[in-house]
Amino acid sequence: MGADSVHPLTWLLGPKRAAIRPQEVGLPARPADAPGPKQNGLTQSQVDQLMNRAEKTYGRFERGKLPNPPDDFLAEVGQLLRLSEDEYT
């Protein structure tokens, strides 16, 4: 995969993550005047927080840089991002 390529997990999980507002999962809404890119859905950092994982763990996974993630991690991602059975398998 070249430097410009997007990992298939990013294509699947990015939109799923973006579709979940932080308020839906008990996190505060992003302030309108907050610095950085405007994003409606969960950030990768918020996914780590919700899953009680080390910072950047989920981001590495979404980019395909987390080899052999444990089954419990995969199950948590599937549940949090509301993946269908087809998407999960």
Residue pairs with C-beta under 8 A, 6 or more apart in sequence:
1 7
1 64
7 62
7 63
7 64
8 64
9 61
9 62
9 63
9 64
10 62
10 63
10 64
12 87
13 62
13 77
13 81
14 62
16 81
16 82
16 83
16 87
17 41
17 42
17 44
17 47
17 62
17 81
18 39
18 40
18 41
18 42
19 41
20 41
20 42
20 80
20 81
20 82
21 29
21 40
21 41
21 42
22 28
22 29
22 30
22 41
22 42
22 46
23 29
25 42
25 50
25 80
27 42
27 46
27 49
27 50
30 38
30 39
42 50
44 56
44 58
44 59
44 62
45 55
45 56
45 59
47 58
47 77
47 80
47 81
48 54
48 55
48 56
48 57
48 58
48 59
50 80
51 57
51 58
51 73
51 76
51 77
51 80
53 73
57 66
58 77
60 66
61 69
61 73
61 77
74 88
77 83
78 87
78 88
